[in-house]
C-alpha cells in the first residue's frame, strides 16, 4: 500500500531504515483494515513526492510487525511518528488534514 516515494519497513529493518537514517523519517503505523489509515494515505504519498529528497517516508504494518509498535507505545492507528537523529520529535494520532502532517515534517527539517 506504499506509494512510489514511501518505503515499507518492518521490525527487522526498522533500526537501519529509521533510527540510523541521516535525514528525518516519517513512520506511518497502519493496518490494511484501518479506514482512517487508508484515508490519510493519499496525503502521505503527496507529501512524500514533495519532500522525498529531504525526508524519508515509511509505512509499518502493525499486524505484520508487532515489536516496534509495542516499543513506541502505539495504541491506535493511524499513528505517525517523525524521527530525527533516531529520536521521536513529533507524534500525530488519527486521521488529520494534510496540512497538519506537513507542519510536522517542516518542524523536523
Beta strands, then each sheet from edge to edge (+ up, - down):
strand 1: 6-9
strand 2: 25-30
strand 3: 56-61
strand 4: 79-84
strand 5: 87-93
sheet 1: 1+ 3+ 2+ 4- 5+
end
